[in-house]
Amino acid sequence: MQLSARLNRLAPSATLAMSQKSAELKAQGVDIINLSVGEPDFNTPDHIKAAAKQAIDDNWSRYSPVPGYLDLREAICGKLLRENHLEYTPAQIVVGNGAKQAVCNVLLSVVGEGDEVIIPAPYWVSYPDMVRLADGTPVFVEAKIEQNFKITPAQLEAAITPAPVLSSFAAPPTPPAPSIAPKKWKDWPKCSAATRKCSSLPTKSTSTSTMSANMPRSPRARYERPRCRDQRRVESPTP
């Protein structure tokens, strides 16, 4: 059987390759710290395991609603309002099996052949191949160490071409994890609105405490970024 051209465009996972190399070196007796796969260094907490077992006993094993169970989406809305001062309704929430699936679903839904997706670098290694899987073209914008790995609105504007584009923002980004200061967030919607070509995909695949500590905390914050109100947000907290 011949593999499709779409699949042949994808590169092997750099993360898994690093993890495999780490395992090989450890097997040779090398003292090495594996910083590849983003797994916690502890087991799933007992209360989470107990809740999962209870859900099985209570027969929560049928197909769930496509966007996720209503009570779960209500809980997510409560979290966003309580910790991030962002008001959403359950109808605006879709639950996935983690950030990787959610980001890929969004890209497959909105990116087509010839579309460009701006990816700030350094970036999560899966982003470019997700874009290629969707027949899009990744466009990299480099944020150097002198910039604390943060791209600027000017860099974003310079990367936007006449081709339809999507900009992917991780907050904080993986792997360097710097956060844009709250007072700087207002510049990004202006940048996108000025070009009228670029939609943004805010993503976050780290712990919820990291994001909430760096987002605006005042009640006024929910009104300071009105243009961001309906932009899609992908979030996957770690255990």
Biotite code that builds the C-alpha atoms (Angstrom):
import biotite.structure as struc

atoms = struc.array([
    struc.Atom([0.000, 0.000, 0.000], chain_id="A", res_id=1, res_name="MET", atom_name="CA", element="C"),
    struc.Atom([1.337, 3.434, -0.943], chain_id="A", res_id=2, res_name="GLN", atom_name="CA", element="C"),
    struc.Atom([1.166, 6.235, 1.602], chain_id="A", res_id=3, res_name="LEU", atom_name="CA", element="C"),
    struc.Atom([-0.610, 9.441, 0.627], chain_id="A", res_id=4, res_name="SER", atom_name="CA", element="C"),
    struc.Atom([1.276, 12.563, -0.410], chain_id="A", res_id=5, res_name="ALA", atom_name="CA", element="C"),
    struc.Atom([-0.215, 14.291, 2.617], chain_id="A", res_id=6, res_name="ARG", atom_name="CA", element="C"),
    struc.Atom([1.363, 11.795, 4.994], chain_id="A", res_id=7, res_name="LEU", atom_name="CA", element="C"),
    struc.Atom([4.676, 11.820, 3.156], chain_id="A", res_id=8, res_name="ASN", atom_name="CA", element="C"),
    struc.Atom([4.923, 15.567, 3.792], chain_id="A", res_id=9, res_name="ARG", atom_name="CA", element="C"),
    struc.Atom([5.109, 14.960, 7.528], chain_id="A", res_id=10, res_name="LEU", atom_name="CA", element="C"),
    struc.Atom([8.404, 14.565, 9.355], chain_id="A", res_id=11, res_name="ALA", atom_name="CA", element="C"),
    struc.Atom([8.959, 12.065, 12.194], chain_id="A", res_id=12, res_name="PRO", atom_name="CA", element="C"),
    struc.Atom([8.267, 13.486, 15.639], chain_id="A", res_id=13, res_name="SER", atom_name="CA", element="C"),
    struc.Atom([11.382, 15.290, 16.879], chain_id="A", res_id=14, res_name="ALA", atom_name="CA", element="C"),
    struc.Atom([10.093, 14.998, 20.438], chain_id="A", res_id=15, res_name="THR", atom_name="CA", element="C"),
    struc.Atom([9.762, 11.222, 20.260], chain_id="A", res_id=16, res_name="LEU", atom_name="CA", element="C"),
    struc.Atom([13.141, 10.942, 18.534], chain_id="A", res_id=17, res_name="ALA", atom_name="CA", element="C"),
    struc.Atom([14.744, 12.848, 21.422], chain_id="A", res_id=18, res_name="MET", atom_name="CA", element="C"),
    struc.Atom([12.907, 10.697, 23.947], chain_id="A", res_id=19, res_name="SER", atom_name="CA", element="C"),
    struc.Atom([14.079, 7.514, 22.222], chain_id="A", res_id=20, res_name="GLN", atom_name="CA", element="C"),
    struc.Atom([17.667, 8.776, 22.157], chain_id="A", res_id=21, res_name="LYS", atom_name="CA", element="C"),
    struc.Atom([17.427, 9.599, 25.850], chain_id="A", res_id=22, res_name="SER", atom_name="CA", element="C"),
    struc.Atom([16.206, 6.078, 26.615], chain_id="A", res_id=23, res_name="ALA", atom_name="CA", element="C"),
    struc.Atom([19.061, 4.586, 24.598], chain_id="A", res_id=24, res_name="GLU", atom_name="CA", element="C"),
    struc.Atom([21.655, 6.672, 26.462], chain_id="A", res_id=25, res_name="LEU", atom_name="CA", element="C"),
    struc.Atom([20.135, 5.763, 29.826], chain_id="A", res_id=26, res_name="LYS", atom_name="CA", element="C"),
    struc.Atom([20.320, 2.073, 28.852], chain_id="A", res_id=27, res_name="ALA", atom_name="CA", element="C"),
    struc.Atom([24.040, 2.621, 28.234], chain_id="A", res_id=28, res_name="GLN", atom_name="CA", element="C"),
    struc.Atom([24.440, 3.982, 31.748], chain_id="A", res_id=29, res_name="GLY", atom_name="CA", element="C"),
    struc.Atom([24.628, 7.639, 30.780], chain_id="A", res_id=30, res_name="VAL", atom_name="CA", element="C"),
    struc.Atom([23.286, 10.016, 33.444], chain_id="A", res_id=31, res_name="ASP", atom_name="CA", element="C"),
    struc.Atom([20.911, 12.143, 31.382], chain_id="A", res_id=32, res_name="ILE", atom_name="CA", element="C"),
    struc.Atom([17.920, 14.377, 32.026], chain_id="A", res_id=33, res_name="ILE", atom_name="CA", element="C"),
    struc.Atom([15.154, 13.924, 29.460], chain_id="A", res_id=34, res_name="ASN", atom_name="CA", element="C"),
    struc.Atom([13.582, 17.281, 28.562], chain_id="A", res_id=35, res_name="LEU", atom_name="CA", element="C"),
    struc.Atom([11.763, 16.042, 25.458], chain_id="A", res_id=36, res_name="SER", atom_name="CA", element="C"),
    struc.Atom([8.234, 14.792, 26.140], chain_id="A", res_id=37, res_name="VAL", atom_name="CA", element="C"),
    struc.Atom([6.186, 17.023, 28.417], chain_id="A", res_id=38, res_name="GLY", atom_name="CA", element="C"),
    struc.Atom([5.183, 14.433, 30.980], chain_id="A", res_id=39, res_name="GLU", atom_name="CA", element="C"),
    struc.Atom([4.826, 15.198, 34.696], chain_id="A", res_id=40, res_name="PRO", atom_name="CA", element="C"),
    struc.Atom([7.321, 13.596, 37.034], chain_id="A", res_id=41, res_name="ASP", atom_name="CA", element="C"),
    struc.Atom([4.568, 12.172, 39.242], chain_id="A", res_id=42, res_name="PHE", atom_name="CA", element="C"),
    struc.Atom([1.799, 9.630, 38.839], chain_id="A", res_id=43, res_name="ASN", atom_name="CA", element="C"),
    struc.Atom([-1.841, 10.544, 38.309], chain_id="A", res_id=44, res_name="THR", atom_name="CA", element="C"),
    struc.Atom([-3.155, 11.735, 41.722], chain_id="A", res_id=45, res_name="PRO", atom_name="CA", element="C"),
    struc.Atom([-5.284, 9.208, 43.588], chain_id="A", res_id=46, res_name="ASP", atom_name="CA", element="C"),
    struc.Atom([-8.412, 11.372, 43.666], chain_id="A", res_id=47, res_name="HIS", atom_name="CA", element="C"),
    struc.Atom([-8.340, 11.643, 39.852], chain_id="A", res_id=48, res_name="ILE", atom_name="CA", element="C"),
    struc.Atom([-7.920, 7.875, 39.482], chain_id="A", res_id=49, res_name="LYS", atom_name="CA", element="C"),
    struc.Atom([-10.783, 7.327, 41.935], chain_id="A", res_id=50, res_name="ALA", atom_name="CA", element="C"),
    struc.Atom([-13.036, 9.702, 39.983], chain_id="A", res_id=51, res_name="ALA", atom_name="CA", element="C"),
    struc.Atom([-12.219, 7.911, 36.717], chain_id="A", res_id=52, res_name="ALA", atom_name="CA", element="C"),
    struc.Atom([-13.022, 4.538, 38.277], chain_id="A", res_id=53, res_name="LYS", atom_name="CA", element="C"),
    struc.Atom([-16.267, 5.907, 39.690], chain_id="A", res_id=54, res_name="GLN", atom_name="CA", element="C"),
    struc.Atom([-17.255, 7.232, 36.271], chain_id="A", res_id=55, res_name="ALA", atom_name="CA", element="C"),
    struc.Atom([-16.827, 3.732, 34.818], chain_id="A", res_id=56, res_name="ILE", atom_name="CA", element="C"),
    struc.Atom([-18.879, 2.221, 37.637], chain_id="A", res_id=57, res_name="ASP", atom_name="CA", element="C"),
    struc.Atom([-21.575, 4.835, 36.973], chain_id="A", res_id=58, res_name="ASP", atom_name="CA", element="C"),
    struc.Atom([-21.612, 3.815, 33.301], chain_id="A", res_id=59, res_name="ASN", atom_name="CA", element="C"),
    struc.Atom([-20.259, 7.063, 31.874], chain_id="A", res_id=60, res_name="TRP", atom_name="CA", element="C"),
    struc.Atom([-18.963, 5.032, 28.943], chain_id="A", res_id=61, res_name="SER", atom_name="CA", element="C"),
    struc.Atom([-21.313, 5.997, 26.108], chain_id="A", res_id=62, res_name="ARG", atom_name="CA", element="C"),
    struc.Atom([-20.581, 8.390, 23.291], chain_id="A", res_id=63, res_name="TYR", atom_name="CA", element="C"),
    struc.Atom([-20.439, 11.896, 24.695], chain_id="A", res_id=64, res_name="SER", atom_name="CA", element="C"),
    struc.Atom([-21.883, 14.999, 23.006], chain_id="A", res_id=65, res_name="PRO", atom_name="CA", element="C"),
    struc.Atom([-19.512, 16.261, 20.314], chain_id="A", res_id=66, res_name="VAL", atom_name="CA", element="C"),
    struc.Atom([-18.567, 19.479, 22.194], chain_id="A", res_id=67, res_name="PRO", atom_name="CA", element="C"),
    struc.Atom([-18.312, 17.642, 25.532], chain_id="A", res_id=68, res_name="GLY", atom_name="CA", element="C"),
    struc.Atom([-20.704, 17.106, 28.443], chain_id="A", res_id=69, res_name="TYR", atom_name="CA", element="C"),
    struc.Atom([-22.665, 20.201, 29.409], chain_id="A", res_id=70, res_name="LEU", atom_name="CA", element="C"),
    struc.Atom([-21.667, 20.107, 33.085], chain_id="A", res_id=71, res_name="ASP", atom_name="CA", element="C"),
    struc.Atom([-17.993, 19.923, 32.083], chain_id="A", res_id=72, res_name="LEU", atom_name="CA", element="C"),
    struc.Atom([-18.336, 22.892, 29.733], chain_id="A", res_id=73, res_name="ARG", atom_name="CA", element="C"),
    struc.Atom([-20.121, 24.815, 32.486], chain_id="A", res_id=74, res_name="GLU", atom_name="CA", element="C"),
    struc.Atom([-17.221, 24.042, 34.825], chain_id="A", res_id=75, res_name="ALA", atom_name="CA", element="C"),
    struc.Atom([-14.750, 25.296, 32.217], chain_id="A", res_id=76, res_name="ILE", atom_name="CA", element="C"),
    struc.Atom([-16.739, 28.523, 31.873], chain_id="A", res_id=77, res_name="CYS", atom_name="CA", element="C"),
    struc.Atom([-16.597, 28.900, 35.646], chain_id="A", res_id=78, res_name="GLY", atom_name="CA", element="C"),
    struc.Atom([-12.833, 28.405, 35.652], chain_id="A", res_id=79, res_name="LYS", atom_name="CA", element="C"),
    struc.Atom([-12.276, 30.988, 32.890], chain_id="A", res_id=80, res_name="LEU", atom_name="CA", element="C"),
    struc.Atom([-14.417, 33.555, 34.710], chain_id="A", res_id=81, res_name="LEU", atom_name="CA", element="C"),
    struc.Atom([-12.953, 32.849, 38.136], chain_id="A", res_id=82, res_name="ARG", atom_name="CA", element="C"),
    struc.Atom([-9.263, 32.670, 37.207], chain_id="A", res_id=83, res_name="GLU", atom_name="CA", element="C"),
    struc.Atom([-9.002, 34.644, 33.952], chain_id="A", res_id=84, res_name="ASN", atom_name="CA", element="C"),
    struc.Atom([-11.954, 37.068, 34.172], chain_id="A", res_id=85, res_name="HIS", atom_name="CA", element="C"),
    struc.Atom([-13.191, 35.890, 30.759], chain_id="A", res_id=86, res_name="LEU", atom_name="CA", element="C"),
    struc.Atom([-16.917, 35.401, 30.182], chain_id="A", res_id=87, res_name="GLU", atom_name="CA", element="C"),
    struc.Atom([-17.934, 32.514, 27.928], chain_id="A", res_id=88, res_name="TYR", atom_name="CA", element="C"),
    struc.Atom([-21.055, 30.396, 27.600], chain_id="A", res_id=89, res_name="THR", atom_name="CA", element="C"),
    struc.Atom([-21.056, 26.587, 27.324], chain_id="A", res_id=90, res_name="PRO", atom_name="CA", element="C"),
    struc.Atom([-22.060, 26.971, 23.666], chain_id="A", res_id=91, res_name="ALA", atom_name="CA", element="C"),
    struc.Atom([-18.671, 28.602, 23.033], chain_id="A", res_id=92, res_name="GLN", atom_name="CA", element="C"),
    struc.Atom([-16.688, 25.770, 24.623], chain_id="A", res_id=93, res_name="ILE", atom_name="CA", element="C"),
    struc.Atom([-15.536, 22.590, 22.861], chain_id="A", res_id=94, res_name="VAL", atom_name="CA", element="C"),
    struc.Atom([-13.756, 19.882, 24.841], chain_id="A", res_id=95, res_name="VAL", atom_name="CA", element="C"),
    struc.Atom([-11.012, 17.779, 23.244], chain_id="A", res_id=96, res_name="GLY", atom_name="CA", element="C"),
    struc.Atom([-8.471, 15.169, 24.277], chain_id="A", res_id=97, res_name="ASN", atom_name="CA", element="C"),
    struc.Atom([-5.775, 17.773, 24.867], chain_id="A", res_id=98, res_name="GLY", atom_name="CA", element="C"),
    struc.Atom([-4.270, 20.769, 23.111], chain_id="A", res_id=99, res_name="ALA", atom_name="CA", element="C"),
    struc.Atom([-2.671, 18.756, 20.312], chain_id="A", res_id=100, res_name="LYS", atom_name="CA", element="C"),
    struc.Atom([-5.983, 17.353, 19.095], chain_id="A", res_id=101, res_name="GLN", atom_name="CA", element="C"),
    struc.Atom([-7.763, 20.686, 19.539], chain_id="A", res_id=102, res_name="ALA", atom_name="CA", element="C"),
    struc.Atom([-5.151, 22.674, 17.612], chain_id="A", res_id=103, res_name="VAL", atom_name="CA", element="C"),
    struc.Atom([-5.072, 20.094, 14.821], chain_id="A", res_id=104, res_name="CYS", atom_name="CA", element="C"),
    struc.Atom([-8.890, 20.103, 14.585], chain_id="A", res_id=105, res_name="ASN", atom_name="CA", element="C"),
    struc.Atom([-8.912, 23.892, 14.251], chain_id="A", res_id=106, res_name="VAL", atom_name="CA", element="C"),
    struc.Atom([-6.224, 23.868, 11.558], chain_id="A", res_id=107, res_name="LEU", atom_name="CA", element="C"),
    struc.Atom([-7.977, 21.137, 9.568], chain_id="A", res_id=108, res_name="LEU", atom_name="CA", element="C"),
    struc.Atom([-11.205, 23.147, 9.823], chain_id="A", res_id=109, res_name="SER", atom_name="CA", element="C"),
    struc.Atom([-9.960, 26.563, 8.676], chain_id="A", res_id=110, res_name="VAL", atom_name="CA", element="C"),
    struc.Atom([-6.696, 26.063, 6.742], chain_id="A", res_id=111, res_name="VAL", atom_name="CA", element="C"),
    struc.Atom([-6.700, 25.061, 3.087], chain_id="A", res_id=112, res_name="GLY", atom_name="CA", element="C"),
    struc.Atom([-4.269, 24.730, 0.203], chain_id="A", res_id=113, res_name="GLU", atom_name="CA", element="C"),
    struc.Atom([-2.269, 27.926, -0.255], chain_id="A", res_id=114, res_name="GLY", atom_name="CA", element="C"),
    struc.Atom([-3.140, 29.301, 3.168], chain_id="A", res_id=115, res_name="ASP", atom_name="CA", element="C"),
    struc.Atom([-0.318, 30.497, 5.386], chain_id="A", res_id=116, res_name="GLU", atom_name="CA", element="C"),
    struc.Atom([-0.061, 30.025, 9.137], chain_id="A", res_id=117, res_name="VAL", atom_name="CA", element="C"),
    struc.Atom([2.337, 32.261, 11.039], chain_id="A", res_id=118, res_name="ILE", atom_name="CA", element="C"),
    struc.Atom([4.243, 30.387, 13.736], chain_id="A", res_id=119, res_name="ILE", atom_name="CA", element="C"),
    struc.Atom([6.422, 32.332, 16.192], chain_id="A", res_id=120, res_name="PRO", atom_name="CA", element="C"),
    struc.Atom([9.762, 30.600, 16.766], chain_id="A", res_id=121, res_name="ALA", atom_name="CA", element="C"),
    struc.Atom([10.843, 28.889, 18.974], chain_id="A", res_id=122, res_name="PRO", atom_name="CA", element="C"),
    struc.Atom([7.704, 26.800, 18.602], chain_id="A", res_id=123, res_name="TYR", atom_name="CA", element="C"),
    struc.Atom([6.196, 23.502, 19.596], chain_id="A", res_id=124, res_name="TRP", atom_name="CA", element="C"),
    struc.Atom([7.592, 21.022, 17.081], chain_id="A", res_id=125, res_name="VAL", atom_name="CA", element="C"),
    struc.Atom([4.160, 19.667, 16.107], chain_id="A", res_id=126, res_name="SER", atom_name="CA", element="C"),
    struc.Atom([2.826, 22.986, 14.775], chain_id="A", res_id=127, res_name="TYR", atom_name="CA", element="C"),
    struc.Atom([4.503, 22.976, 11.318], chain_id="A", res_id=128, res_name="PRO", atom_name="CA", element="C"),
    struc.Atom([3.450, 19.426, 10.490], chain_id="A", res_id=129, res_name="ASP", atom_name="CA", element="C"),
    struc.Atom([-0.117, 20.143, 11.627], chain_id="A", res_id=130, res_name="MET", atom_name="CA", element="C"),
    struc.Atom([-0.189, 23.017, 9.144], chain_id="A", res_id=131, res_name="VAL", atom_name="CA", element="C"),
    struc.Atom([1.255, 20.838, 6.372], chain_id="A", res_id=132, res_name="ARG", atom_name="CA", element="C"),
    struc.Atom([-1.310, 18.127, 7.164], chain_id="A", res_id=133, res_name="LEU", atom_name="CA", element="C"),
    struc.Atom([-3.995, 20.744, 6.500], chain_id="A", res_id=134, res_name="ALA", atom_name="CA", element="C"),
    struc.Atom([-2.334, 21.589, 3.130], chain_id="A", res_id=135, res_name="ASP", atom_name="CA", element="C"),
    struc.Atom([-1.179, 24.933, 4.494], chain_id="A", res_id=136, res_name="GLY", atom_name="CA", element="C"),
    struc.Atom([2.241, 26.581, 4.516], chain_id="A", res_id=137, res_name="THR", atom_name="CA", element="C"),
    struc.Atom([3.970, 27.384, 7.823], chain_id="A", res_id=138, res_name="PRO", atom_name="CA", element="C"),
    struc.Atom([5.592, 30.814, 8.004], chain_id="A", res_id=139, res_name="VAL", atom_name="CA", element="C"),
    struc.Atom([8.096, 31.222, 10.817], chain_id="A", res_id=140, res_name="PHE", atom_name="CA", element="C"),
    struc.Atom([8.708, 34.483, 12.664], chain_id="A", res_id=141, res_name="VAL", atom_name="CA", element="C"),
    struc.Atom([11.848, 34.269, 14.774], chain_id="A", res_id=142, res_name="GLU", atom_name="CA", element="C"),
    struc.Atom([11.921, 35.743, 18.254], chain_id="A", res_id=143, res_name="ALA", atom_name="CA", element="C"),
    struc.Atom([15.525, 35.833, 19.386], chain_id="A", res_id=144, res_name="LYS", atom_name="CA", element="C"),
    struc.Atom([16.907, 35.592, 22.888], chain_id="A", res_id=145, res_name="ILE", atom_name="CA", element="C"),
    struc.Atom([17.474, 39.367, 22.853], chain_id="A", res_id=146, res_name="GLU", atom_name="CA", element="C"),
    struc.Atom([13.695, 39.731, 22.573], chain_id="A", res_id=147, res_name="GLN", atom_name="CA", element="C"),
    struc.Atom([13.106, 37.270, 25.393], chain_id="A", res_id=148, res_name="ASN", atom_name="CA", element="C"),
    struc.Atom([11.640, 34.989, 22.698], chain_id="A", res_id=149, res_name="PHE", atom_name="CA", element="C"),
    struc.Atom([8.656, 37.318, 22.119], chain_id="A", res_id=150, res_name="LYS", atom_name="CA", element="C"),
    struc.Atom([7.745, 38.427, 18.618], chain_id="A", res_id=151, res_name="ILE", atom_name="CA", element="C"),
    struc.Atom([6.573, 42.006, 18.137], chain_id="A", res_id=152, res_name="THR", atom_name="CA", element="C"),
    struc.Atom([3.437, 43.378, 16.434], chain_id="A", res_id=153, res_name="PRO", atom_name="CA", element="C"),
    struc.Atom([5.735, 44.783, 13.729], chain_id="A", res_id=154, res_name="ALA", atom_name="CA", element="C"),
    struc.Atom([7.173, 41.319, 13.041], chain_id="A", res_id=155, res_name="GLN", atom_name="CA", element="C"),
    struc.Atom([3.672, 39.896, 12.801], chain_id="A", res_id=156, res_name="LEU", atom_name="CA", element="C"),
    struc.Atom([2.532, 42.565, 10.352], chain_id="A", res_id=157, res_name="GLU", atom_name="CA", element="C"),
    struc.Atom([5.633, 42.018, 8.217], chain_id="A", res_id=158, res_name="ALA", atom_name="CA", element="C"),
    struc.Atom([4.876, 38.290, 7.968], chain_id="A", res_id=159, res_name="ALA", atom_name="CA", element="C"),
    struc.Atom([1.303, 38.762, 6.756], chain_id="A", res_id=160, res_name="ILE", atom_name="CA", element="C"),
    struc.Atom([0.927, 38.366, 2.989], chain_id="A", res_id=161, res_name="THR", atom_name="CA", element="C"),
    struc.Atom([-2.099, 38.617, 0.678], chain_id="A", res_id=162, res_name="PRO", atom_name="CA", element="C"),
    struc.Atom([-2.633, 34.887, 1.208], chain_id="A", res_id=163, res_name="ALA", atom_name="CA", element="C"),
    struc.Atom([-5.214, 34.087, 3.884], chain_id="A", res_id=164, res_name="PRO", atom_name="CA", element="C"),
    struc.Atom([-3.344, 33.511, 7.130], chain_id="A", res_id=165, res_name="VAL", atom_name="CA", element="C"),
    struc.Atom([-3.767, 32.313, 10.660], chain_id="A", res_id=166, res_name="LEU", atom_name="CA", element="C"),
    struc.Atom([-1.403, 33.261, 13.448], chain_id="A", res_id=167, res_name="SER", atom_name="CA", element="C"),
    struc.Atom([-0.765, 30.744, 16.194], chain_id="A", res_id=168, res_name="SER", atom_name="CA", element="C"),
    struc.Atom([0.017, 32.141, 19.626], chain_id="A", res_id=169, res_name="PHE", atom_name="CA", element="C"),
    struc.Atom([0.888, 29.999, 22.606], chain_id="A", res_id=170, res_name="ALA", atom_name="CA", element="C"),
    struc.Atom([0.584, 31.784, 25.923], chain_id="A", res_id=171, res_name="ALA", atom_name="CA", element="C"),
    struc.Atom([2.980, 31.009, 27.365], chain_id="A", res_id=172, res_name="PRO", atom_name="CA", element="C"),
    struc.Atom([4.639, 29.407, 24.333], chain_id="A", res_id=173, res_name="PRO", atom_name="CA", element="C"),
    struc.Atom([6.349, 26.058, 24.334], chain_id="A", res_id=174, res_name="THR", atom_name="CA", element="C"),
    struc.Atom([9.277, 25.546, 24.747], chain_id="A", res_id=175, res_name="PRO", atom_name="CA", element="C"),
    struc.Atom([10.692, 28.915, 25.980], chain_id="A", res_id=176, res_name="PRO", atom_name="CA", element="C"),
    struc.Atom([7.523, 29.927, 27.899], chain_id="A", res_id=177, res_name="ALA", atom_name="CA", element="C"),
    struc.Atom([7.833, 33.718, 28.121], chain_id="A", res_id=178, res_name="PRO", atom_name="CA", element="C"),
    struc.Atom([4.546, 35.550, 28.621], chain_id="A", res_id=179, res_name="SER", atom_name="CA", element="C"),
    struc.Atom([3.443, 38.774, 26.986], chain_id="A", res_id=180, res_name="ILE", atom_name="CA", element="C"),
    struc.Atom([2.837, 41.415, 29.637], chain_id="A", res_id=181, res_name="ALA", atom_name="CA", element="C"),
    struc.Atom([-0.857, 42.244, 30.136], chain_id="A", res_id=182, res_name="PRO", atom_name="CA", element="C"),
    struc.Atom([-0.342, 45.880, 29.058], chain_id="A", res_id=183, res_name="LYS", atom_name="CA", element="C"),
    struc.Atom([1.075, 44.623, 25.737], chain_id="A", res_id=184, res_name="LYS", atom_name="CA", element="C"),
    struc.Atom([-1.947, 42.481, 24.814], chain_id="A", res_id=185, res_name="TRP", atom_name="CA", element="C"),
    struc.Atom([-3.833, 45.515, 23.482], chain_id="A", res_id=186, res_name="LYS", atom_name="CA", element="C"),
    struc.Atom([-1.300, 45.873, 20.650], chain_id="A", res_id=187, res_name="ASP", atom_name="CA", element="C"),
    struc.Atom([-2.059, 42.476, 19.128], chain_id="A", res_id=188, res_name="TRP", atom_name="CA", element="C"),
    struc.Atom([-5.755, 42.958, 18.254], chain_id="A", res_id=189, res_name="PRO", atom_name="CA", element="C"),
    struc.Atom([-4.818, 46.321, 16.666], chain_id="A", res_id=190, res_name="LYS", atom_name="CA", element="C"),
    struc.Atom([-2.209, 44.563, 14.556], chain_id="A", res_id=191, res_name="CYS", atom_name="CA", element="C"),
    struc.Atom([-4.652, 41.925, 13.303], chain_id="A", res_id=192, res_name="SER", atom_name="CA", element="C"),
    struc.Atom([-7.428, 44.452, 12.761], chain_id="A", res_id=193, res_name="ALA", atom_name="CA", element="C"),
    struc.Atom([-5.134, 46.755, 10.787], chain_id="A", res_id=194, res_name="ALA", atom_name="CA", element="C"),
    struc.Atom([-4.272, 44.058, 8.282], chain_id="A", res_id=195, res_name="THR", atom_name="CA", element="C"),
    struc.Atom([-7.773, 42.524, 8.200], chain_id="A", res_id=196, res_name="ARG", atom_name="CA", element="C"),
    struc.Atom([-6.090, 39.373, 6.948], chain_id="A", res_id=197, res_name="LYS", atom_name="CA", element="C"),
    struc.Atom([-4.906, 37.593, 10.034], chain_id="A", res_id=198, res_name="CYS", atom_name="CA", element="C"),
    struc.Atom([-7.001, 35.592, 12.475], chain_id="A", res_id=199, res_name="SER", atom_name="CA", element="C"),
    struc.Atom([-5.357, 34.439, 15.668], chain_id="A", res_id=200, res_name="SER", atom_name="CA", element="C"),
    struc.Atom([-5.383, 31.081, 17.384], chain_id="A", res_id=201, res_name="LEU", atom_name="CA", element="C"),
    struc.Atom([-4.379, 31.589, 21.042], chain_id="A", res_id=202, res_name="PRO", atom_name="CA", element="C"),
    struc.Atom([-3.200, 28.297, 22.481], chain_id="A", res_id=203, res_name="THR", atom_name="CA", element="C"),
    struc.Atom([-1.922, 27.105, 25.817], chain_id="A", res_id=204, res_name="LYS", atom_name="CA", element="C"),
    struc.Atom([-0.690, 23.635, 26.663], chain_id="A", res_id=205, res_name="SER", atom_name="CA", element="C"),
    struc.Atom([0.848, 24.220, 30.068], chain_id="A", res_id=206, res_name="THR", atom_name="CA", element="C"),
    struc.Atom([-0.638, 24.402, 33.528], chain_id="A", res_id=207, res_name="SER", atom_name="CA", element="C"),
    struc.Atom([-3.600, 26.646, 34.249], chain_id="A", res_id=208, res_name="THR", atom_name="CA", element="C"),
    struc.Atom([-1.725, 28.400, 37.053], chain_id="A", res_id=209, res_name="SER", atom_name="CA", element="C"),
    struc.Atom([0.890, 29.667, 34.603], chain_id="A", res_id=210, res_name="THR", atom_name="CA", element="C"),
    struc.Atom([-1.671, 31.341, 32.384], chain_id="A", res_id=211, res_name="MET", atom_name="CA", element="C"),
    struc.Atom([-3.791, 32.793, 35.158], chain_id="A", res_id=212, res_name="SER", atom_name="CA", element="C"),
    struc.Atom([-0.738, 34.317, 36.825], chain_id="A", res_id=213, res_name="ALA", atom_name="CA", element="C"),
    struc.Atom([0.137, 36.247, 33.682], chain_id="A", res_id=214, res_name="ASN", atom_name="CA", element="C"),
    struc.Atom([-3.248, 37.310, 32.356], chain_id="A", res_id=215, res_name="MET", atom_name="CA", element="C"),
    struc.Atom([-4.925, 40.578, 33.376], chain_id="A", res_id=216, res_name="PRO", atom_name="CA", element="C"),
    struc.Atom([-6.510, 40.178, 36.788], chain_id="A", res_id=217, res_name="ARG", atom_name="CA", element="C"),
    struc.Atom([-8.672, 43.270, 37.158], chain_id="A", res_id=218, res_name="SER", atom_name="CA", element="C"),
    struc.Atom([-12.448, 43.192, 36.448], chain_id="A", res_id=219, res_name="PRO", atom_name="CA", element="C"),
    struc.Atom([-11.729, 45.782, 33.754], chain_id="A", res_id=220, res_name="ARG", atom_name="CA", element="C"),
    struc.Atom([-9.546, 43.281, 31.889], chain_id="A", res_id=221, res_name="ALA", atom_name="CA", element="C"),
    struc.Atom([-12.500, 41.579, 30.236], chain_id="A", res_id=222, res_name="ARG", atom_name="CA", element="C"),
    struc.Atom([-13.281, 44.822, 28.392], chain_id="A", res_id=223, res_name="TYR", atom_name="CA", element="C"),
    struc.Atom([-9.725, 45.768, 27.486], chain_id="A", res_id=224, res_name="GLU", atom_name="CA", element="C"),
    struc.Atom([-9.433, 43.205, 24.695], chain_id="A", res_id=225, res_name="ARG", atom_name="CA", element="C"),
    struc.Atom([-12.855, 43.249, 22.990], chain_id="A", res_id=226, res_name="PRO", atom_name="CA", element="C"),
    struc.Atom([-11.450, 42.182, 19.627], chain_id="A", res_id=227, res_name="ARG", atom_name="CA", element="C"),
    struc.Atom([-10.019, 39.076, 21.271], chain_id="A", res_id=228, res_name="CYS", atom_name="CA", element="C"),
    struc.Atom([-13.428, 38.175, 22.664], chain_id="A", res_id=229, res_name="ARG", atom_name="CA", element="C"),
    struc.Atom([-14.430, 35.796, 19.875], chain_id="A", res_id=230, res_name="ASP", atom_name="CA", element="C"),
    struc.Atom([-10.991, 34.529, 18.912], chain_id="A", res_id=231, res_name="GLN", atom_name="CA", element="C"),
    struc.Atom([-10.593, 30.825, 19.464], chain_id="A", res_id=232, res_name="ARG", atom_name="CA", element="C"),
    struc.Atom([-8.703, 29.702, 22.544], chain_id="A", res_id=233, res_name="ARG", atom_name="CA", element="C"),
    struc.Atom([-7.222, 26.232, 22.936], chain_id="A", res_id=234, res_name="VAL", atom_name="CA", element="C"),
    struc.Atom([-6.254, 25.151, 26.421], chain_id="A", res_id=235, res_name="GLU", atom_name="CA", element="C"),
    struc.Atom([-5.026, 21.862, 27.849], chain_id="A", res_id=236, res_name="SER", atom_name="CA", element="C"),
    struc.Atom([-3.970, 21.958, 31.504], chain_id="A", res_id=237, res_name="PRO", atom_name="CA", element="C"),
    struc.Atom([-1.451, 19.423, 32.684], chain_id="A", res_id=238, res_name="THR", atom_name="CA", element="C"),
    struc.Atom([-2.414, 17.193, 35.644], chain_id="A", res_id=239, res_name="PRO", atom_name="CA", element="C"),
])
